[in-house]
Each structure stands twice: as structure tokens, then as C-alpha cells.
């Protein structure tokens, strides 16, 4: 009987524990989430409507689902070709940048050599260098090497500018891994590279995935360097393609919104699928 009475009181007690301040905070968070998601609603809904429907009521749902705007954006606006360029530049840049940063960070975290601290802080100075002030000399450098509007030139620039940040994050992450594990591997006959490849790399997976996420999103969304260094349509990236599309199809709102949706899908997917590693990797790298 007492158990029944206690169970009957529990909902009231739970309701009584809900404070007005907490309830107001939750309502505010919900409203902020709806406000943040409203542009995405407008973006996606207007890709499915015709121009008369959009001009009549941008907020209303479409009378019928039409996906032809995506097809026109992919083919007519050439986003398919720009997608290929962005994939090549972003993926290759991520692989090279993360690989070089990982090896260099492991050396700074584990090896002892003359001038280690001075070299480390010299490399980190690259993190504080604004990209904008280097555009003119970099443009002249690539022009002199005949690398303007090429995959090689864009990849080299992206890799060079992201290596210092990668070294900073991964060095702290490697220092969080107990050195005794590697010492045991060295006793068993592993070299420095073998212990790095077989032991440290699996343990450092969250940090490496963090770098992959951050760098891929930056490479994919980067606009200023691409606008300066790419002058040929054959090498245009997605973000440059969206700019050209906005100038060419100014009155075709369904095509424009479809192109924007196509452009933002890869970074969102990368973040959604790998976000659990992001905070863990950044926290470990920042605390050490």
C-alpha cells in the first residue's frame, strides 16, 4: 500500500522539482534552436517550389515535390564539375596535412633534439599569421612557379597553412598518451616509427579525426584563397561555383537555393558523423 502511495506521489514530486527558471531556460533554448533552423527550412523548402510559389509565399510548403532544381544546379550551373575539384583538393590536402602534422607532432612530443622548443614555437608562429597578408606574395610565388589555377598549387597552399595548427593540436594529444606503453614496445624491439604506427596511431584516433574534420570543413568552405589563385573554370571549387551561379542565375531562386544545399551537404555530413571525436580531441590537445 505504501509503495503505491509513494509511486503515486512521485510524479507530483518530479513536477514540483521543475523550477520556473529552468523551465524558462529550456523554452529559450528551444526557441533559439527553432530560430537557428529556420534558414535551413526556408532553404530546403524553396528548392522544391516554382518561382510563382516562392514569390507568393516563401514560408509555405510546396504544392508538389519538385527536385528538378537540384538537377539543373548540378548540370546547368556546372556544380558537378566544381564538386569534383573540391573533392580532389580537399581530400588530398587533408591526407597530406594530417600525415605531415602527425609525424612532426610525434617528434615534438617524444623525441629529444637540439633546438626543439625554439623550432616548435617558430612553427606555431604560423598559426598567428593572417592568411590575408600573405596573399600577394603567395600569388607572385605561384605565378612564378606556373602553379596558378592548378590542383598542385592549391593543395600546397592549404597544406602549408594548416600544418602549424595540426602540430599544435596533435602534440598535446600525443603527450596525453602514457609513454610507458611505447617504452614497453621498444623493449620488445619496436623502433620509434613502429611504435608510432602500431601503438600511438590507434590511441590517437580521436585527435587525428578531429584534425580531419576541422581541415576538411575549412578546405571545402575556403573562398578567399581560391578566388585569388584560381582563374580557370576547369579548376573552380564549389564555393567559387556558388558565387558564379549567384551572378548568372540571379532570378532563379529555386536553382540558387538548390545549389547552396548541394554545397553545404559534405561539411555537415562530416561533422554529424564524426562530431563525437571533435570535442574529445580538442580537449586533450588543449589541456596538455
GIMOZI-V905214 format. One record per backbone hydrogen bond with DSSP energy under -1.0 kcal/mol. CO is the residue of the C=O (numbers start at 1). NH is the residue of the N-H. If there is no record, write none. Layout:
{{CO	NH} {CO	NH}}
This chain:
{{1	5} {2	6} {3	7} {4	8} {5	9} {6	10} {9	13} {10	14} {11	15} {12	16} {13	17} {19	23} {20	24} {21	25} {22	26} {23	27} {24	28} {25	29} {26	30} {27	31} {28	32} {29	33} {30	34} {31	35} {32	36} {33	37} {34	38} {37	41} {38	42} {39	43} {40	44} {41	45} {42	46} {45	48} {50	54} {51	55} {52	56} {53	57} {67	71} {68	72} {69	73} {70	74} {71	75} {72	76} {72	77} {73	79} {74	80} {78	82} {79	83} {80	84} {81	85} {82	86} {83	87} {84	88} {85	89} {86	90} {87	91} {88	92} {89	93} {90	94} {91	95} {92	96} {93	97} {94	98} {95	99} {96	100} {97	101} {98	102} {99	103} {100	104} {101	105} {102	106} {103	107} {104	108} {105	109} {106	110} {107	111} {113	116} {115	119} {116	120} {117	121} {118	122} {119	123} {120	124} {121	125} {123	126} {124	127} {131	134} {132	135} {134	138} {135	139} {136	140} {137	141} {138	142} {139	143} {140	144} {141	145} {142	147} {143	146} {150	154} {151	155} {152	156} {153	157} {154	158} {155	159} {156	160} {157	161} {158	162} {159	163} {162	166} {163	167} {164	168} {165	169} {166	170} {167	171} {168	172} {169	173} {170	174} {171	175} {174	177} {179	183} {180	184} {181	185} {182	186} {183	187} {184	188} {185	190} {186	189} {191	195} {192	196} {193	197} {194	198} {195	199} {195	200} {196	201} {199	203} {200	204} {202	205} {204	208} {205	209} {206	210} {207	211} {208	212} {209	213} {210	214} {211	215} {212	216} {213	217} {214	218} {215	219} {216	220} {217	221} {218	222} {223	227} {224	228} {225	229} {226	230} {229	149} {232	235} {233	236} {237	241} {238	242} {239	243} {240	244} {241	245} {242	246} {243	247} {244	248} {245	249} {251	253} {252	256} {253	257} {254	258} {255	259} {256	260} {257	261} {258	262} {259	263} {260	264} {264	268} {265	269} {266	270} {267	271} {268	272} {269	273} {270	274} {271	275} {274	277} {277	281} {278	282} {279	283} {280	284} {281	285} {282	286} {283	287}}
